[in-house]
Amino acid sequence: MDNKKYFFAVDLGATSGRTIIGTLNDGKFDLEELTRFDNNLIETGGHFYWDIYALYFEVIKGLKVAASRQIEITSIGIDTWGVDFVFVGDDNAILRNPMAYRDPHTFGKMEEYLEKVASKKDVYHVTGIQFMNFNSLFQLYAMKEAGNSALKNAKKILFVPDALSWMLTGEAVCEYTIASTSQMLDPRTKDLDKALLASVGLSRDKFGRMVSPGTQIGVLTEEVQRMTGLGAVPVIAVAGHDTGSAVAAVPARNEQFAYLSSGTWSLMGIETKDAIINERSYELNFTNEGGIEGTTRFLKNICGMWLYERCRKEWPEEVRRLSHPELQGSAMQVEAFRSIINPDDALFANPSSMIEAIQTYCRNTHQTVPETPAEICRCIFDSLALRYRQVFGWLKEFASFPLNVLHIIGGGSLNKYLNQFTANSLGVEVLAGPQEGTAIGNIMMQAKASGEVKDIWEMRQIIANSLDLKQFHPQDKELWDEGYQKYLAVTGQK
């Protein structure tokens, strides 16, 4: 007889999504992808929207697949990207597809809000969140100023994972980790700040009840049960923010670690019991986002493999045909620290040509200008590893414990060259994996809710037991010390 429990995870990113079945057995987990689908932006009327109904359709489709295979689902959990939200009207109908954070309607609105409504320092000291123009606070301000009709008529405002859970259960909640991305939540009170809500014309009752990861939201409605062929399956509030789920899956042995969620963007941080909000964190623009079991993810966003991905699209077809290991391997033949950039310079935010932007930066800083794909790739990898060293140094200032290891999770954990460079640059052991951190964290929170695991450390032990983590030990200390001094000089920080 099969005594395994089956957990259904919905993992939605800004370009694609998946439904996954996860199982726990004999202290190890296993994943199986059921469906994969695109998450397409819709451009209409001068704005960009997400298709919330298409996403709901794909969730239902995945549940039907599970039902057709007679998988007895224990529970369902949903994680997505942050900041975006859905408006629901008095008749419990969605008023409009949610506007996407990439929409230009917020351009200039953050600056306007901070000039006219509240000071930058005051907002930071309430929320501890780094400033980005697409944060929910500034999206809502832009909508209010534009007279957005959906906002005017909203009975409830639900963040994207909460909206999908509401569509499945009829229960409106505000999950803590996703709410923490909004720049409207006070991590001290663990709730949305009434003054910030009032600054954009809203009250607390516009949002669902605050729930922590691991809370049961409700069960599938009779309508969803009929459509899928499933019973009254519970829907669990996992760490609704995908990075929150990913960090929950870090296979750490104890609290003395830093993490790097490596992909298009690199998020480097530590896990703390309380938010860190002070003048130094404000000066360095660190963010405090909600984690599981009441923890805080204290982190900094770093422009990651976005640089490499954009350059790769520009290179000739014969270069694009090379595998990542082939192209990256050729970069290892290039002299170290020949050319260095600051990955977070505004020049690299969204240039028409990333190759030209990198070359311009090197030219303006009187360095050798990289020309070949191998030279540009080496420049990017050297520079990212050095930027990681800088941010890691800041994290050591803030941490109340020694940082003995860096865990790299996400797609970037497969990049053996950058992983080794990172170990060399930071001077600590690097452990790479898992690649599928977000889905694993989602499933593990469901397992905790069902009583299969007791806490975050048991979750992490199971993850570690289930994976073959790749280890990288520091090498070439003097060379990397010299490289870091050059980085500080080139970026004007020496």
Buried (B, 14 or more C-beta within 10 A) or exposed (E): EEEEBBBBBBBBBBEEBBBBBBBBEEEEBEBEBBBEBEBEEEEEEEBBBBBBEBBBEBBBBBBBBBBEEEBEBBBBBBBBBBBBBBBBBEEEEBBBBBBBBEBEBBEEBBEBBBEEBBEBEEBBBBBBBBBBBBBBBBBBBBBBBEEBEBBEEBBBBBBBBBBBBBBBBBBBBBBBBBBBBBBBBBBEEBBBBBEBBEBBEBEEEBBBEBBBBBBBBBBBBEEBBEBBEBEEBBBBBBBBBBBBBBBBBBBBEEBEBBBBBBBBBBBBBBBBEEBBBEEEBBEBBBBBBBBBBEBBBBBBBBBBBBBBEBBBEBBEEEBEEBEEEEBBBBBBEBEBBBBBBBBBBEBBEEBEEBBEBBBBBBEEBEBEBBEEBBBBBBBBBBBBBBBBBBBBEBBBEBBEEEBEBBBBBBBBBBBBBBBBBBBBBBEBBBBBBBBBBBBBBBBBBBBBBBEBBEEBBBBBBBBBEBBEBBEBEBEBEEEBEEBBEBBBEBBEEE
